[in-house]
């Protein structure tokens, strides 16, 4: 019995030492993670000349006359960068999600619509877009 | 812990027994491969640059065949290690070793497989290219589905940016853990000699014959490493990625728990696991072979582009001094082309090879200094539209324009395709589509006809030979308009690709059919034989290889003033604006009134121009033209970038190439305050001096199915007047010419024994007049009599129009009647109610009875 009790005490202490080590490690990592640099997005974009859908850096810009909408280029499934095919479909090269020009899912696996950003026009140059927050 | 019970020997164990009796066990081979992985990995430490991994691999590919060797050795030994590890694991399971080891030891064995997988995927990410980056994005995306720890695991295992974390794990943490586990598991540090030799020479063969190159990813398709292809396929199907994470974790959990299970359950689990493996391999094979762009089903066709093995030839590396890091970085990649072709001159500044390299346009293998290797996959003529998406239209260059051109009328010839199909009585959908193109013709009679007669006159038709664009040229994608050869072409001179689009560029195609180019320059095609043309006569011109004879006529006023085609025609109307149109008039945007203004000019400032317009002006003028206000089109408000209101308030047009300044005059007094009845006249109905007209032709298929055309007379005369009813219901008088007065015979027949008159008796008869833009502008309008007393202007054709003593008009045609009862060159007949009824609902019609009488009332001949 005494041996069993000794085992129990020793094992508990072992578990405790593990917990004391692991918990701060996890919190430490988590704290540092929040300060890691994230992918930089360009904050100013040049408005393309003609109507249609345009891939600009990390963004998808859809222009229809005066109407301009700006979406994130990251697929909402697992984050791959979307591309345009020759029929102007927005396709994910990794798992085949397809989005329409309103940012809505046309074909899975993605479920959520693309993130859309607020935009404003630069005061000096009406062709310069300033990217705002996600809507 | 269960007792050491012997598993019943299965056919699988017998198979392994047989292997082991001759060759070293899979475990020993795996150990040998691990040693090989470590050695080749150590060899890569120095050439691999953690801060710029992709670039360091490119430098290896260019300069170091040893580097290519060790990279390939590292790749193949690792790949074989993973394979042998799986086989070794199956052997273990089949022999029931799981039940013999202590659970903690077994746990480490299972973890070892995971560590090897982790080493593989980190190696894949460490390539540092966009493919590797996407793999990291996906793995981090998968980890993000895990609650609480997910985000932390992302930063701990793969890192978010940079390669420090991953490199540390790949070269140290995971390798050390794997070494400890392997040594503990195998109880040996070195493989047997036999095991080593088998592992070494198998890897060596693969390394020598299938060395890996630096992979260039296709934008629309990314495939992970082969062992993760099955997961990628599953992720395509699973709406929630967590399901896939659980599905991947499940076999691992089962494996770990195997020794703790009841014997029956354990056996069942093992059979399931071993069965899952081939299913997973099938899934991976499906993903590898059957998935194309956008992960769509596209069997095999994309495999050619999905190349990661360079072939034995890539071992030939440059003999350049390797210490001299001389291969330039162009658009983010090393480009060896320049090392040989640095003397090339002749390009415009934006296409300077020092800026965009050679491969941006000509593709090929940039990571080699050996001619034959570097020229693999080279595109000699990159402007053709079938390849332009990867050359001129590549990301960051003219992608948007290439996209527009491929949809435009000039790109596809869609207008001709649709009109021709309608003529042949084939079905044409109401809305135009991308498939209606001269390069995507089917096998119908209409399409065969076009294939033989018209297919070359559109931009999708490829340019197949080097050389300047001349009057024989057709097609050629971007080159058709933008290729310019310099007269002093030496060995190192490259033709330039510029925005200097001269009339000669348009001439090859536009000297045919409507013959706009020739009319503009004042040349009318005749039926004279080349031998009949007086040699060196200024009144005759021989055009093209077929030596068509043209006769001098009145040239367009704008041509006489030194203007060229592109001085009026804009970039968006020629290259398209991204919309699918089915008719030229829909795509055209300029009109006479845009420059010859009646009232105030609609104009915009420099800052209101589109980015593309400003870019073109900056290329031409090298400065911002803020002092100008640019005129805009009435149709869609797009800027005419060379027509502007100068600071002096004068309205001017500047030649895009000539830089010659022209004063833009307002329409004459009689145009501005038109007399009664003249308000509906379009500018060109009055200001055109002549238009080429072809009277009566016949198109017939011969016995072999070839289409043969017979034409009637060619005529240069002032245009006929037609009435166009616009979409807004407004009536306008426009110039009109015979589009086709022809018999179309779709039956094959022996042409040798027939003559044209006989042929005209069968087949379908068509009489169509079309609105034309003659491009033979004259300053002074047509005379009163040229409209009011002309049977041609009225649409009656040539002949004598006379007034009887009773004041009644009669017409004697010059040509005999055709099958529809009208003379060969007529559109309508005089005062004929039947004709009024026939044309009543058409958007373009001849003058009706009332209008004919009204016109003739003012004939004062």
Contacts between the chains, C-beta under 8 A, distances in Angstrom:
chain1	res1	chain2	res2	distance
A	26	B	149	7.2
A	26	B	152	6.1
A	29	B	152	4.8
A	29	B	155	6.5
A	29	B	156	5.8
A	30	B	151	7.2
A	30	B	152	5.0
A	32	B	155	7.4
A	33	B	151	6.2
A	33	B	152	6.0
A	33	B	154	7.6
A	33	B	155	4.3
A	36	B	155	6.1
A	36	B	160	5.4
A	36	B	161	7.2
A	37	B	160	7.5
A	37	B	161	5.7
A	38	B	160	6.6
A	38	B	161	7.6
A	39	B	160	7.9
A	39	B	161	6.9
A	46	B	611	5.2
A	47	B	610	7.9
A	47	B	611	6.4
A	48	B	400	6.4
A	48	B	610	7.9
A	48	B	611	6.5
A	48	B	612	7.7
A	49	B	400	7.8
A	49	B	610	3.6
A	49	B	611	5.2
A	49	B	612	3.4
A	49	B	613	6.7
A	50	B	400	6.8
A	50	B	404	6.8
A	50	B	572	6.8
A	50	B	577	5.7
A	50	B	578	5.4
A	50	B	610	7.4
A	50	B	612	7.2
A	51	B	577	7.2
A	51	B	578	5.9
A	52	B	400	7.4
A	52	B	403	7.6
A	52	B	578	4.6
A	54	B	400	6.6
A	55	B	395	7.5
A	77	B	141	7.5
A	77	B	235	7.7
A	77	B	241	7.1
A	78	B	137	6.8
A	78	B	138	4.8
A	78	B	141	3.4
A	78	B	142	6.9
A	78	B	235	6.9
A	78	B	241	6.1
A	79	B	137	4.6
A	79	B	138	7.2
A	79	B	140	7.3
A	79	B	141	4.8
A	80	B	134	5.4
A	80	B	137	6.0
A	80	B	138	6.8
A	80	B	222	7.1
A	81	B	134	7.5
A	83	B	219	4.5
A	83	B	220	5.1
A	83	B	294	7.9
A	85	B	220	5.8
A	85	B	293	6.2
A	85	B	294	6.1
A	86	B	389	6.7
A	86	B	403	7.5
A	86	B	406	7.0
A	87	B	434	6.9
A	88	B	403	7.3
A	89	B	294	7.1
A	91	B	220	6.0
A	91	B	293	7.0
A	91	B	294	3.5
A	91	B	295	7.9
A	92	B	294	7.2
A	92	B	295	7.3
A	93	B	134	7.7
A	93	B	218	7.8
A	93	B	219	6.7
A	93	B	220	5.4
A	93	B	221	5.2
A	93	B	222	4.5
A	93	B	293	7.7
A	93	B	294	6.8
A	93	B	295	7.3
A	94	B	134	6.1
A	94	B	138	6.2
A	94	B	222	5.5
A	94	B	232	7.0
A	94	B	235	7.8
A	94	B	295	7.2
A	95	B	232	6.7
A	95	B	235	5.0
A	95	B	236	4.5
A	95	B	295	5.7
A	96	B	236	5.3
A	96	B	291	7.9
A	96	B	294	5.4
A	96	B	295	2.9
A	96	B	296	6.3
A	98	B	294	6.8
A	108	B	239	5.6
A	109	B	235	6.5
A	109	B	236	5.9
A	109	B	237	6.9
A	109	B	238	6.2
A	109	B	239	5.5
A	109	B	241	7.9
A	111	B	239	5.8
A	111	B	240	7.9
A	125	B	607	6.1
A	126	B	607	6.1
A	126	B	608	6.7
A	127	B	607	7.4
A	127	B	610	7.2
A	127	B	611	5.4
A	127	B	614	7.9
